[in-house]
């Protein structure tokens, strides 16, 4: 059985790319595995890929102008390599991988879509909504990141229960971390792209509210680690707030592992998430977390034993929750231990075996069309 994953851009340093590479770096031990991408290769990949994972790049960056070349190139590679199962990362990318299904005379390849967006978040794209409906009819299997999303696909798109399931993301650091939680740390961190969906503006507002209500004489600071187009805007918000304890840290040239190791707890204020890698990784480092209880993601990772879930957009409670963790060292240490124990759910070996099991079931009964 030959399995190929399709990822559009291997050079992007985002959560989707990180989650995909984390999985591939373990899954190659279970199946004959390769990765097809439109842009990038191992030398330019945003995250290191295992040598056992073969990468085939079409080296196409202008998706619109070279759309036909993409479809033809994908079809050629799939036929030449005898791919049995094609896993498309994200539903939107099906616009590249599904056209070959309708080409007469092709050996049937099982099509799987791995959706990383939660069902309620389409980023305002009608095409994303349309492609989800197409996937519900055409794809042989659909994998979501959370149970809530799986249930919505079933209810809203009438997807058969036997062709959809959810699988958690793999934590990159699961097997490498020696937990030594620093209870004396006074650094709160947030990690992610500087984009509106991450809600860093409301994190800044919550931190400023904390300073005004509870005082700033404890020596705490907030580091927002990331990159993206909103950096200038966020810098202006911080400047206007008057806070001197909030810092924007370059996420492209910083050691994320070191940031986790030196932090006291993690903050997340996203409006939408699939299954946030930041919270998963935080648990692998034994870090407590605070997050808004948005529809999908945080509630499947943290609970009252390992962090604090706050009603969405309740800035007052979020500020009070930060203060609670800051003033109670014992509470943070207890949450740290529980977070690390809960991180075992994201164990690479178990998750890769689950993926392999589902893919192997699909490989039975291949046919010509």
VENZI-V936283 format. One record per residue. N is the residue number from 1. RES is the residue in one letter. PHI is phi in whole degrees, -180 to 180 (* if undefined). D_CENTER is the distance of its C-alpha to the mean C-alpha in Angstrom with 2 decimals. Layout:
n-><N & N>
res-><RES & RES>
phi-><PHI & PHI>
d_center-><D_CENTER & D_CENTER>
This chain:
n-><1 & 2 & 3 & 4 & 5 & 6 & 7 & 8 & 9 & 10 & 11 & 12 & 13 & 14 & 15 & 16 & 17 & 18 & 19 & 20 & 21 & 22 & 23 & 24 & 25 & 26 & 27 & 28 & 29 & 30 & 31 & 32 & 33 & 34 & 35 & 36 & 37 & 38 & 39 & 40 & 41 & 42 & 43 & 44 & 45 & 46 & 47 & 48 & 49 & 50 & 51 & 52 & 53 & 54 & 55 & 56 & 57 & 58 & 59 & 60 & 61 & 62 & 63 & 64 & 65 & 66 & 67 & 68 & 69 & 70 & 71 & 72 & 73 & 74 & 75 & 76 & 77 & 78 & 79 & 80 & 81 & 82 & 83 & 84 & 85 & 86 & 87 & 88 & 89 & 90 & 91 & 92 & 93 & 94 & 95 & 96 & 97 & 98 & 99 & 100 & 101 & 102 & 103 & 104 & 105 & 106 & 107 & 108 & 109 & 110 & 111 & 112 & 113 & 114 & 115 & 116 & 117 & 118 & 119 & 120 & 121 & 122 & 123 & 124 & 125 & 126 & 127 & 128 & 129 & 130 & 131 & 132 & 133 & 134 & 135 & 136 & 137 & 138 & 139 & 140 & 141 & 142 & 143 & 144 & 145 & 146 & 147 & 148 & 149 & 150 & 151 & 152 & 153 & 154 & 155 & 156 & 157 & 158 & 159 & 160 & 161 & 162 & 163 & 164 & 165 & 166 & 167 & 168 & 169 & 170 & 171 & 172 & 173 & 174 & 175 & 176 & 177 & 178 & 179 & 180 & 181 & 182 & 183 & 184 & 185 & 186 & 187 & 188 & 189 & 190 & 191 & 192 & 193 & 194 & 195 & 196 & 197 & 198 & 199 & 200 & 201 & 202 & 203 & 204 & 205 & 206 & 207 & 208 & 209 & 210 & 211 & 212 & 213 & 214 & 215 & 216 & 217 & 218 & 219 & 220 & 221 & 222 & 223 & 224 & 225 & 226 & 227 & 228 & 229 & 230 & 231 & 232 & 233 & 234 & 235 & 236 & 237 & 238 & 239 & 240 & 241 & 242 & 243 & 244 & 245 & 246 & 247 & 248 & 249 & 250 & 251 & 252 & 253 & 254 & 255 & 256 & 257 & 258 & 259 & 260 & 261 & 262 & 263 & 264 & 265 & 266 & 267 & 268 & 269 & 270 & 271 & 272 & 273 & 274 & 275 & 276 & 277 & 278 & 279 & 280 & 281 & 282 & 283 & 284 & 285 & 286 & 287 & 288 & 289 & 290 & 291 & 292 & 293 & 294 & 295 & 296 & 297 & 298 & 299 & 300 & 301 & 302 & 303 & 304 & 305 & 306 & 307 & 308 & 309 & 310 & 311 & 312 & 313 & 314 & 315 & 316 & 317 & 318 & 319 & 320 & 321 & 322 & 323 & 324 & 325 & 326 & 327 & 328 & 329 & 330 & 331 & 332 & 333 & 334 & 335 & 336 & 337 & 338 & 339 & 340 & 341 & 342 & 343 & 344 & 345 & 346 & 347 & 348 & 349 & 350 & 351 & 352 & 353 & 354 & 355 & 356 & 357 & 358 & 359 & 360 & 361 & 362 & 363 & 364 & 365 & 366 & 367 & 368 & 369>
res-><X & X & X & X & X & X & X & X & X & X & X & X & X & X & X & X & X & X & X & X & X & X & X & X & X & X & X & X & X & X & X & X & X & X & X & X & X & X & X & X & X & X & X & X & X & X & X & X & X & X & X & X & X & X & X & X & X & X & X & X & X & X & X & X & X & X & X & X & X & X & X & X & X & X & X & X & X & X & X & X & X & X & X & X & X & X & X & X & X & X & X & X & X & X & X & X & X & X & X & X & X & X & X & X & X & X & X & X & X & X & X & X & X & X & X & X & X & X & X & X & X & X & X & X & X & X & X & X & X & X & X & X & X & X & X & X & X & X & X & X & X & X & X & X & X & X & X & X & X & X & X & X & X & X & X & X & X & X & X & X & X & X & X & X & X & X & X & X & X & X & X & X & X & X & X & X & X & X & X & X & X & X & X & X & X & X & X & X & X & X & X & X & X & X & X & X & X & X & X & X & X & X & X & X & X & X & X & X & X & X & X & X & X & X & X & X & X & X & X & X & X & X & X & X & X & X & X & X & X & X & X & X & X & X & X & X & X & X & X & X & X & X & X & X & X & X & X & X & X & X & X & X & X & X & X & X & X & X & X & X & X & X & X & X & X & X & X & X & X & X & X & X & X & X & X & X & X & X & X & X & X & X & X & X & X & X & X & X & X & X & X & X & X & X & X & X & X & X & X & X & X & X & X & X & X & X & X & X & X & X & X & X & X & X & X & X & X & X & X & X & X & X & X & X & X & X & X & X & X & X & X & X & X & X & X & X & X & X & X & X & X & X & X & X & X & X & X & X & X & X & X & X & X & X & X & X & X & X & X & X & X & X & X & X & X & X & X & X & X>
phi-><* & -107 & -118 & -122 & -97 & -116 & -128 & -65 & -130 & -79 & -92 & -73 & -102 & -115 & -65 & -64 & -65 & -65 & -64 & -66 & -67 & -57 & -68 & -62 & -69 & -116 & -71 & -62 & -78 & -105 & -140 & -75 & -122 & -144 & -128 & -108 & -139 & -86 & -144 & 98 & -148 & -62 & -72 & -116 & -61 & -67 & -134 & -66 & -108 & -60 & -62 & -75 & -91 & -77 & -113 & -118 & -109 & -85 & 51 & -120 & -107 & -91 & -63 & -73 & -70 & -116 & -58 & -62 & -63 & -65 & -60 & -66 & -64 & -63 & -60 & -63 & -65 & -62 & -69 & -66 & -91 & 64 & -66 & -94 & -134 & -114 & -105 & -92 & -85 & 82 & -62 & -59 & -72 & -64 & -63 & -96 & -95 & -83 & -53 & -66 & -61 & -98 & -86 & -62 & 82 & -99 & -65 & -67 & -114 & -68 & -108 & -119 & -118 & -110 & -87 & -105 & -92 & -74 & -62 & -83 & -112 & -114 & 55 & 73 & -100 & -66 & -63 & -62 & -64 & -64 & -67 & -65 & -68 & -61 & -60 & -64 & -95 & -95 & -71 & -80 & -154 & -124 & -116 & -106 & -91 & -135 & -66 & -60 & -66 & -56 & -66 & -69 & -59 & -66 & -75 & -86 & -117 & 56 & -73 & -63 & -64 & -82 & -117 & -142 & -158 & -119 & -138 & -70 & -73 & -86 & -89 & -59 & -96 & -51 & -98 & -112 & -96 & -101 & -68 & -144 & -64 & -91 & -71 & -94 & -62 & -124 & -119 & -100 & -125 & -135 & -132 & 159 & -66 & -79 & -140 & -56 & -63 & -78 & 64 & -66 & -63 & -78 & -66 & -61 & -62 & -66 & -66 & -63 & -63 & -57 & -62 & -71 & -87 & -110 & 92 & -119 & -92 & -97 & 83 & -84 & -141 & -114 & -112 & -102 & -96 & -179 & -163 & 136 & -68 & -86 & -59 & -63 & -63 & -65 & -62 & -67 & -63 & -63 & -62 & -67 & -71 & 83 & -72 & -112 & -123 & -112 & -130 & -92 & -113 & -62 & -83 & -80 & -119 & -115 & -83 & -63 & -58 & -65 & -63 & -63 & -65 & -97 & -88 & -94 & -162 & -113 & -113 & -135 & -131 & -62 & -82 & -140 & -151 & -89 & -135 & -63 & -62 & -59 & -71 & -64 & -66 & -58 & -64 & -63 & -95 & 68 & -103 & -64 & -136 & -122 & -150 & -70 & -83 & -75 & -54 & -132 & 120 & -56 & -69 & -91 & -113 & -110 & -139 & -65 & -84 & -119 & 179 & -132 & -99 & -114 & -52 & -54 & 71 & -86 & -63 & -62 & -69 & -63 & -63 & -66 & -69 & -61 & -62 & -59 & -70 & -65 & -90 & -122 & -62 & -63 & -63 & -64 & -64 & -63 & -65 & -60 & -62 & -67 & -61 & -64 & -64 & -70 & -67 & -61 & -64 & -105 & -63 & -59 & -61 & -66 & -68 & -66 & -65 & -66 & -58 & -61 & -61 & -70 & -68 & -66 & -65 & -69 & -70 & -75 & 82 & -64 & -146 & -91 & -127>
d_center-><26.88 & 24.95 & 21.27 & 19.61 & 16.01 & 15.95 & 13.57 & 15.19 & 14.88 & 14.55 & 15.46 & 12.65 & 11.01 & 7.67 & 4.00 & 4.69 & 7.71 & 7.01 & 5.46 & 8.39 & 10.84 & 10.37 & 11.32 & 14.06 & 15.53 & 16.50 & 17.10 & 19.91 & 22.11 & 22.10 & 22.54 & 23.93 & 20.81 & 20.31 & 17.89 & 19.15 & 18.02 & 19.88 & 19.66 & 19.54 & 20.52 & 20.29 & 22.33 & 20.09 & 16.61 & 14.25 & 13.57 & 16.39 & 16.85 & 19.30 & 22.71 & 22.92 & 20.25 & 22.32 & 20.95 & 22.80 & 22.31 & 24.25 & 24.20 & 24.03 & 22.55 & 24.50 & 22.99 & 25.59 & 28.68 & 27.93 & 26.44 & 29.29 & 28.96 & 25.34 & 26.40 & 29.39 & 27.60 & 24.98 & 27.83 & 29.93 & 27.45 & 26.57 & 30.31 & 31.34 & 28.87 & 29.51 & 25.91 & 25.94 & 22.40 & 20.03 & 16.34 & 15.00 & 11.32 & 11.01 & 14.24 & 15.53 & 15.95 & 18.47 & 21.00 & 21.35 & 21.30 & 23.28 & 26.53 & 27.79 & 27.97 & 30.91 & 32.78 & 35.85 & 36.71 & 33.29 & 32.44 & 29.98 & 26.43 & 24.17 & 21.25 & 17.90 & 15.04 & 11.46 & 10.16 & 6.64 & 8.62 & 10.68 & 14.26 & 15.82 & 13.91 & 15.36 & 15.61 & 19.31 & 19.36 & 21.97 & 20.98 & 17.55 & 19.56 & 22.11 & 19.85 & 18.48 & 22.15 & 22.97 & 20.32 & 21.88 & 25.19 & 24.60 & 21.72 & 22.82 & 19.67 & 16.55 & 13.52 & 11.32 & 8.72 & 11.37 & 15.15 & 15.74 & 14.14 & 16.13 & 19.19 & 18.92 & 18.82 & 21.85 & 23.65 & 23.12 & 23.25 & 25.42 & 23.25 & 25.11 & 23.73 & 24.41 & 22.11 & 18.87 & 16.89 & 13.62 & 12.07 & 9.71 & 7.25 & 9.52 & 10.12 & 11.55 & 14.27 & 15.39 & 18.66 & 19.45 & 19.72 & 23.17 & 22.77 & 25.30 & 24.26 & 26.16 & 27.67 & 29.55 & 26.61 & 26.72 & 23.46 & 20.71 & 17.49 & 14.64 & 11.92 & 10.19 & 11.64 & 15.10 & 14.80 & 16.34 & 13.35 & 12.42 & 15.96 & 17.15 & 20.61 & 20.87 & 19.74 & 22.61 & 24.88 & 24.20 & 24.91 & 28.06 & 29.15 & 28.80 & 30.99 & 33.56 & 33.87 & 33.48 & 34.62 & 33.27 & 35.59 & 33.31 & 31.84 & 28.17 & 25.83 & 22.39 & 20.30 & 17.59 & 15.88 & 14.43 & 15.77 & 16.49 & 19.25 & 19.57 & 20.73 & 24.39 & 24.08 & 22.41 & 25.11 & 27.74 & 26.52 & 26.69 & 30.12 & 31.46 & 30.38 & 32.65 & 30.28 & 30.81 & 28.12 & 24.91 & 23.63 & 21.20 & 20.14 & 19.26 & 15.78 & 16.69 & 19.70 & 18.94 & 18.20 & 15.02 & 16.39 & 19.63 & 18.23 & 16.85 & 20.21 & 22.28 & 20.65 & 22.15 & 19.23 & 15.94 & 15.86 & 13.34 & 14.95 & 12.50 & 14.28 & 11.46 & 7.95 & 6.51 & 5.60 & 4.98 & 4.75 & 7.97 & 9.74 & 9.21 & 10.48 & 13.06 & 14.44 & 14.81 & 16.91 & 18.74 & 17.92 & 18.68 & 16.41 & 17.45 & 15.44 & 16.69 & 16.82 & 15.18 & 15.21 & 11.99 & 9.71 & 11.82 & 14.84 & 13.42 & 12.55 & 15.45 & 19.06 & 22.39 & 22.82 & 19.76 & 19.22 & 20.22 & 18.95 & 20.75 & 21.81 & 19.87 & 21.58 & 24.16 & 24.51 & 27.60 & 26.09 & 23.03 & 25.60 & 27.64 & 24.76 & 24.14 & 27.89 & 27.98 & 25.68 & 27.50 & 30.93 & 30.37 & 29.74 & 30.44 & 27.86 & 25.13 & 26.35 & 26.40 & 22.86 & 21.82 & 23.46 & 21.98 & 18.38 & 18.95 & 20.55 & 17.77 & 15.25 & 17.23 & 15.37 & 12.52 & 15.28 & 14.78 & 18.24 & 18.07 & 14.80 & 16.12 & 19.44 & 18.14 & 16.56 & 19.88 & 21.92 & 20.56 & 20.87 & 24.37 & 25.48 & 24.66 & 26.71 & 29.83 & 32.11 & 31.23 & 33.74 & 35.11 & 35.03>
